[in-house]
Amino acid sequence: MMNRWRIPVVLLAMAACAAGGCNGLIAGRWRSIEPTAMAPDVVRLRDVTFTKDGRFDGTITRRHRNVPVDGTYTFDGSILVLTLTDPLAGVDRVRYHVSRIGEVLTLTQNQVSYRLALEPEAAPGPVSPILLEELTAPASQAPD
């Protein structure tokens, strides 16, 4: 029963991407979850934030070094294209086959795949006692 819906859902997602709607599908903060060990020459997004307006910033790991990166991203069908603001070792564009299932994003490059998990939205911080007191105090009555 589940497989019957898989193809229509994939086709719908591809149609949404073709219409320029993929940015909303990956917008948010992502962190690498697996595999934890990879060949040192594999360029891997460690953590990244994608915005709906086509920008990204994050950290990549290569040769056991973490390097901050930022730039823009676009989609070419199911290919995610990252264009780096500052090229790394002469590379200014990185391409990944991308798929998203639930809150897991799978990126594949040169037959090597890894996954990133969507970080939950930041929870609001604690309310200060003074603000809490103001919010819960009864409204003062106007003088007669």
C-alpha positions as CSV (number, residue, x, y, z in Angstrom):
1,M,0.0,0.0,0.0
2,M,2.8,2.4,0.9
3,N,4.7,1.9,-2.4
4,R,1.6,2.8,-4.4
5,W,2.0,6.4,-3.2
6,R,5.8,6.6,-3.4
7,I,6.0,7.4,-7.2
8,P,3.2,10.1,-7.1
9,V,4.8,11.8,-4.1
10,V,8.3,11.8,-5.8
11,L,6.8,13.2,-9.0
12,L,5.0,15.9,-7.0
13,A,8.2,16.8,-5.2
14,M,10.1,17.0,-8.6
15,A,7.3,19.2,-10.0
16,A,7.6,21.5,-7.0
17,C,11.4,21.7,-7.5
18,A,11.0,22.4,-11.2
19,A,8.6,25.3,-10.4
20,G,11.4,26.8,-8.1
21,G,10.0,25.5,-4.9
22,C,12.9,23.4,-3.6
23,N,14.4,26.2,-1.4
24,G,11.5,25.8,1.0
25,L,12.0,22.1,1.1
26,I,15.5,22.4,2.6
27,A,15.3,25.7,4.4
28,G,16.5,25.4,8.0
29,R,19.5,24.3,10.1
30,W,21.0,20.9,9.4
31,R,23.7,18.9,11.1
32,S,25.6,15.8,9.9
33,I,24.5,12.6,11.5
34,E,26.1,9.8,9.5
35,P,28.4,8.3,8.6
36,T,30.6,9.5,11.4
37,A,33.8,8.4,9.7
38,M,34.5,9.1,6.1
39,A,37.6,9.2,3.9
40,P,39.6,12.3,4.7
41,D,39.4,13.6,1.1
42,V,35.6,13.6,1.0
43,V,34.2,17.2,1.3
44,R,31.3,16.9,3.8
45,L,28.9,19.5,5.1
46,R,29.2,19.3,8.9
47,D,26.4,21.7,9.6
48,V,24.6,24.1,7.3
49,T,21.8,26.6,7.4
50,F,19.8,27.0,4.1
51,T,17.5,30.0,3.8
52,K,14.5,30.3,1.6
53,D,16.1,33.1,-0.4
54,G,18.8,30.7,-1.7
55,R,21.7,31.4,0.6
56,F,23.6,29.1,2.9
57,D,26.3,29.2,5.5
58,G,27.9,26.4,7.5
59,T,31.0,24.3,8.0
60,I,32.6,21.7,5.8
61,T,35.1,19.0,6.9
62,R,37.9,17.9,4.6
63,R,41.1,16.3,5.5
64,H,40.1,16.5,9.2
65,R,39.8,20.3,9.1
66,N,36.6,22.3,9.6
67,V,36.3,25.2,7.3
68,P,33.5,27.9,7.4
69,V,31.7,28.3,4.1
70,D,28.9,30.5,2.7
71,G,27.3,31.3,-0.6
72,T,24.2,30.6,-2.6
73,Y,22.4,27.5,-3.6
74,T,20.2,26.4,-6.5
75,F,18.6,23.3,-7.8
76,D,19.1,21.6,-11.2
77,G,16.4,19.0,-11.0
78,S,17.4,16.8,-8.0
79,I,20.9,18.2,-8.0
80,L,21.8,20.7,-5.2
81,V,24.4,23.2,-6.5
82,L,26.3,25.2,-3.9
83,T,28.2,28.2,-5.1
84,L,30.8,29.2,-2.6
85,T,31.5,32.9,-1.9
86,D,35.2,32.1,-1.3
87,P,36.4,29.2,-3.5
88,L,38.2,26.4,-1.7
89,A,41.3,25.0,-3.4
90,G,40.1,26.4,-6.7
91,V,36.6,24.9,-6.3
92,D,33.8,27.4,-6.4
93,R,30.8,25.1,-7.0
94,V,29.9,21.8,-5.4
95,R,27.1,19.6,-6.7
96,Y,25.2,16.9,-4.7
97,H,22.3,14.6,-5.6
98,V,19.8,15.4,-2.9
99,S,16.8,13.6,-1.4
100,R,14.8,14.4,1.7
101,I,12.7,11.9,3.7
102,G,11.1,13.5,6.7
103,E,13.7,15.4,8.6
104,V,16.7,13.7,7.0
105,L,18.5,15.1,4.0
106,T,20.8,12.7,2.1
107,L,23.6,14.2,0.0
108,T,25.4,12.1,-2.5
109,Q,28.6,13.0,-4.5
110,N,30.8,10.6,-6.4
111,Q,28.8,7.6,-5.0
112,V,29.5,8.7,-1.4
113,S,26.4,9.5,0.6
114,Y,25.9,11.0,4.0
115,R,22.9,12.3,5.9
116,L,22.0,15.5,7.7
117,A,19.2,15.9,10.3
118,L,17.0,19.0,10.5
119,E,17.6,20.8,13.8
120,P,14.4,21.7,15.7
121,E,13.5,25.4,15.8
122,A,15.2,27.1,18.7
123,A,13.0,27.0,21.7
124,P,12.3,30.4,23.4
125,G,14.5,31.1,26.3
126,P,13.3,31.4,29.9
127,V,11.1,34.3,30.7
128,S,12.6,36.8,33.2
129,P,10.9,36.9,36.6
130,I,10.3,40.6,36.2
131,L,8.6,40.2,32.8
132,L,6.6,37.2,34.2
133,E,5.4,39.3,37.1
134,E,4.3,42.1,34.7
135,L,2.5,39.6,32.4
136,T,0.6,37.9,35.3
137,A,-0.2,41.0,37.4
138,P,-3.8,42.1,37.3
139,A,-4.5,45.2,35.2
140,S,-4.5,48.4,37.4
141,Q,-7.7,50.2,37.7
142,A,-8.0,53.7,36.4
143,P,-8.5,56.4,39.1
144,D,-12.0,57.6,39.6
